[in-house]
Amino acid sequence: MIKTLKISLIALISLFIVSCASVPSKTFLMLDDSKGFAGNISKAPDEKRAPDRIKISDLNDKPNLKLNNSNNQDGFDPFTLPLSLRSLDTGIPLVVNLGKSDETFNYNIREVKAFHPSAIADIKRADSFANLSLEYVQFVSAKDINECLGIDESGFFTLKNCFADLNNKKFETVFQLIPLLSDAVEIRSLVLGGKECISTFFNPNLAPWQRVGILRCELREGFSVDLPKLWAIMPEIREAAVIQPIDEGR
């Protein structure tokens, strides 16, 4: 009796495993009518809302963001608070030139449609994945509102004039944040038809902070994303504060 029960239990477990394995994986983006959200579309974030954005009246708290809000109709600041981008592969923040004394470590994310709405139609025409219902953004330097993180012709990252890049339709400063099931994101670049994502790579001839470029995105349903393409949106990088001053007299 006990032996028969054990066999039946094993058979039930085997059937459960086989049935689970036959269920299609829903671990990533669906590039069809789901508009870029994997899973129950009713639970997808509303990309037209940004409840975490602060009101324009609070701009006095951010003196570096003095902008012309003529295109902004919803009463909110199109910028996020300052943040940094950190690679989950290396742990190194995304920077342009670590050797500069005034290097930009922090950025403000800005929606392109809030800054230059007329550019959206041109961006979509150049985008191979224009069906994704995710916002196009720029990473604005926290030190200069006119400068945005962009990809240079050399393949390395640089700072470019935000408006000029949109005006000349190169879109080297335009990106899209691809949400994943974890807290990490893929950051899709709009160069080369929008098929490339920011990624780290190994090159012993370059300093570790220079080993960042763009590689083919992973946008297929059910496929995991390689670690080099995973990025974390982190709080801004600041100088460490001294909790207790050192008593030089001791």
C-alpha positions as CSV (number, residue, x, y, z in Angstrom):
1,M,0.0,0.0,0.0
2,I,2.8,2.4,1.0
3,K,4.8,1.5,-2.1
4,T,1.8,2.1,-4.4
5,L,1.2,5.5,-2.6
6,K,4.8,6.5,-3.2
7,I,4.6,5.6,-6.9
8,S,1.3,7.6,-7.3
9,L,2.9,10.7,-5.6
10,I,5.9,10.6,-7.9
11,A,3.6,10.3,-10.9
12,L,1.6,13.3,-9.8
13,I,4.8,15.4,-9.2
14,S,6.1,14.4,-12.7
15,L,2.8,15.4,-14.3
16,F,2.9,18.8,-12.5
17,I,6.5,19.5,-13.7
18,V,5.7,18.5,-17.3
19,S,2.5,20.7,-17.3
20,C,4.5,23.7,-15.9
21,A,7.2,23.3,-18.5
22,S,4.6,23.3,-21.3
23,V,3.3,26.8,-20.2
24,P,4.9,29.5,-22.4
25,S,7.4,31.7,-20.6
26,K,6.2,35.3,-20.0
27,T,9.5,36.7,-18.7
28,F,10.1,39.5,-21.1
29,L,8.6,41.9,-23.6
30,M,6.0,40.9,-26.1
31,L,6.6,42.7,-29.4
32,D,3.0,42.4,-30.6
33,D,-0.3,44.0,-29.7
34,S,0.7,43.9,-26.0
35,K,2.5,47.2,-26.6
36,G,5.7,46.0,-24.9
37,F,4.4,44.7,-21.6
38,A,4.9,41.1,-20.6
39,G,1.9,39.6,-18.8
40,N,-1.5,40.9,-17.9
41,I,-1.8,44.2,-19.8
42,S,-4.3,45.5,-17.2
43,K,-1.4,45.6,-14.7
44,A,0.9,47.5,-17.0
45,P,2.1,51.0,-15.8
46,D,0.3,53.9,-17.3
47,E,2.9,55.7,-19.3
48,K,0.8,58.8,-19.6
49,R,1.0,59.4,-15.8
50,A,4.0,60.3,-13.8
51,P,2.8,60.7,-10.2
52,D,6.4,61.0,-8.9
53,R,7.1,64.1,-10.9
54,I,7.2,67.3,-8.8
55,K,5.2,70.4,-9.6
56,I,6.7,73.3,-11.5
57,S,6.1,75.4,-8.4
58,D,8.8,73.4,-6.6
59,L,11.5,74.3,-9.2
60,N,13.1,76.6,-6.7
61,D,14.4,73.5,-5.0
62,K,16.3,72.7,-8.2
63,P,18.0,75.9,-9.3
64,N,19.9,74.0,-12.1
65,L,16.7,73.2,-13.9
66,K,15.6,76.6,-15.2
67,L,13.7,75.7,-18.2
68,N,11.1,77.1,-20.7
69,N,7.9,75.3,-19.9
70,S,6.0,76.7,-22.9
71,N,5.4,73.1,-24.2
72,N,4.4,71.7,-20.8
73,Q,0.6,71.6,-20.4
74,D,0.1,69.3,-17.5
75,G,1.5,71.5,-14.7
76,F,4.4,69.2,-13.9
77,D,8.1,69.4,-14.2
78,P,9.2,67.1,-17.1
79,F,12.4,66.3,-15.2
80,T,13.0,63.6,-12.6
81,L,15.1,64.3,-9.6
82,P,18.9,63.8,-10.1
83,L,20.0,60.1,-10.5
84,S,22.9,58.0,-11.6
85,L,23.1,55.0,-13.9
86,R,25.1,52.1,-12.6
87,S,26.0,48.9,-14.5
88,L,24.9,45.7,-12.8
89,D,27.8,44.0,-14.6
90,T,30.7,46.1,-13.3
91,G,29.1,48.3,-10.6
92,I,30.6,51.3,-12.3
93,P,28.4,54.4,-13.0
94,L,28.0,55.6,-16.6
95,V,30.2,58.6,-17.1
96,V,31.7,60.3,-20.1
97,N,35.2,61.1,-19.0
98,L,36.3,60.1,-15.5
99,G,39.5,62.1,-15.9
100,K,37.7,65.4,-16.0
101,S,37.5,67.3,-12.7
102,D,34.0,68.5,-13.5
103,E,32.7,65.1,-14.8
104,T,29.0,64.6,-14.8
105,F,28.0,61.6,-12.7
106,N,24.3,62.5,-12.3
107,Y,21.5,63.1,-14.8
108,N,17.9,64.2,-14.8
109,I,15.6,62.1,-17.0
110,R,13.4,64.2,-19.3
111,E,10.6,63.0,-21.5
112,V,11.2,64.1,-25.1
113,K,7.5,64.8,-25.7
114,A,7.5,67.3,-22.8
115,F,10.6,69.1,-24.2
116,H,10.3,68.9,-28.0
117,P,6.9,67.2,-28.8
118,S,7.2,67.8,-32.5
119,A,10.2,65.5,-32.6
120,I,8.2,62.4,-31.6
121,A,6.8,61.7,-35.1
122,D,10.4,61.8,-36.6
123,I,11.7,59.5,-33.8
124,K,9.0,57.0,-34.4
125,R,9.8,56.9,-38.1
126,A,13.4,56.1,-37.3
127,D,12.5,53.5,-34.6
128,S,12.3,49.9,-35.6
129,F,10.3,49.2,-32.4
130,A,8.0,52.2,-32.5
131,N,5.1,49.9,-31.3
132,L,6.5,49.8,-27.8
133,S,4.3,52.1,-25.6
134,L,7.2,53.5,-23.7
135,E,8.3,57.1,-23.5
136,Y,11.4,58.4,-25.3
137,V,13.7,60.2,-22.8
138,Q,16.9,62.1,-22.6
139,F,19.5,62.0,-19.8
140,V,20.1,65.7,-19.1
141,S,23.4,66.5,-17.4
142,A,22.7,67.7,-13.8
143,K,25.4,70.3,-14.4
144,D,24.2,71.8,-17.7
145,I,20.5,71.7,-18.8
146,N,21.6,72.1,-22.4
147,E,23.8,69.0,-22.4
148,C,22.5,65.4,-22.7
149,L,24.2,62.0,-22.6
150,G,24.7,60.8,-26.2
151,I,26.6,58.4,-28.3
152,D,29.5,59.8,-30.3
153,E,30.4,58.8,-33.8
154,S,33.4,57.0,-32.2
155,G,31.0,54.7,-30.3
156,F,31.9,56.2,-27.0
157,F,29.5,58.2,-24.8
158,T,29.7,62.0,-24.8
159,L,27.6,65.1,-24.0
160,K,25.7,66.6,-26.8
161,N,23.4,69.6,-27.1
162,C,19.9,68.2,-26.3
163,F,17.9,70.4,-28.7
164,A,20.3,70.3,-31.6
165,D,20.4,66.5,-31.6
166,L,16.6,66.4,-31.9
167,N,16.6,69.1,-34.5
168,N,19.1,67.5,-36.8
169,K,17.3,64.1,-36.4
170,K,20.3,62.1,-35.3
171,F,18.6,61.1,-32.1
172,E,22.0,60.2,-30.5
173,T,20.7,61.5,-27.2
174,V,17.3,59.7,-27.3
175,F,16.8,56.5,-25.2
176,Q,14.0,54.3,-24.0
177,L,13.9,52.5,-20.7
178,I,12.9,48.9,-21.1
179,P,11.4,47.6,-17.8
180,L,12.2,44.1,-16.7
181,L,10.8,41.7,-14.1
182,S,13.6,42.8,-11.7
183,D,14.4,46.3,-10.7
184,A,17.0,46.6,-13.5
185,V,16.3,48.1,-17.0
186,E,17.6,47.8,-20.5
187,I,18.4,51.2,-22.0
188,R,17.6,51.2,-25.7
189,S,19.4,53.7,-27.9
190,L,17.6,55.3,-30.9
191,V,20.7,55.1,-33.1
192,L,20.9,52.3,-35.7
193,G,17.1,52.1,-35.8
194,G,16.7,51.5,-32.1
195,K,18.0,48.0,-32.1
196,E,21.0,48.6,-29.8
197,C,21.1,48.9,-26.0
198,I,23.7,50.3,-23.7
199,S,26.0,47.5,-22.7
200,T,29.4,47.0,-21.0
201,F,32.1,45.0,-22.8
202,F,35.6,43.7,-22.1
203,N,38.6,45.4,-23.7
204,P,41.9,45.3,-21.7
205,N,43.1,48.3,-23.7
206,L,40.5,50.5,-22.2
207,A,40.0,51.8,-18.6
208,P,37.0,50.0,-16.9
209,W,34.8,53.1,-17.1
210,Q,35.4,53.3,-20.8
211,R,34.1,49.8,-21.5
212,V,30.6,50.9,-22.3
213,G,29.0,51.1,-25.7
214,I,25.9,49.7,-27.5
215,L,25.1,46.2,-28.5
216,R,22.1,44.3,-29.9
217,C,19.2,44.5,-27.5
218,E,17.4,41.4,-26.2
219,L,13.8,42.0,-26.9
220,R,12.5,38.5,-27.5
221,E,9.7,37.1,-25.3
222,G,10.9,34.5,-22.8
223,F,14.6,35.2,-23.1
224,S,16.7,36.5,-20.3
225,V,18.9,39.6,-20.7
226,D,22.7,39.3,-20.4
227,L,24.2,41.0,-17.4
228,P,26.2,43.5,-19.4
229,K,23.0,45.0,-20.7
230,L,21.4,45.5,-17.2
231,W,21.4,48.9,-15.6
232,A,20.2,50.2,-12.3
233,I,18.7,53.6,-11.8
234,M,20.3,54.8,-8.6
235,P,20.2,57.9,-6.4
236,E,22.6,60.7,-7.4
237,I,26.2,60.4,-6.5
238,R,27.3,62.8,-3.9
239,E,30.4,63.5,-1.8
240,A,30.3,61.5,1.4
241,A,29.4,63.6,4.5
242,V,31.5,63.4,7.6
243,I,29.3,62.2,10.5
244,Q,31.8,63.2,13.2
245,P,34.6,65.7,12.4
246,I,38.1,64.6,13.2
247,D,39.6,66.3,16.2
248,E,43.0,67.4,14.8
249,G,44.2,68.3,18.3
250,R,44.1,64.7,19.5
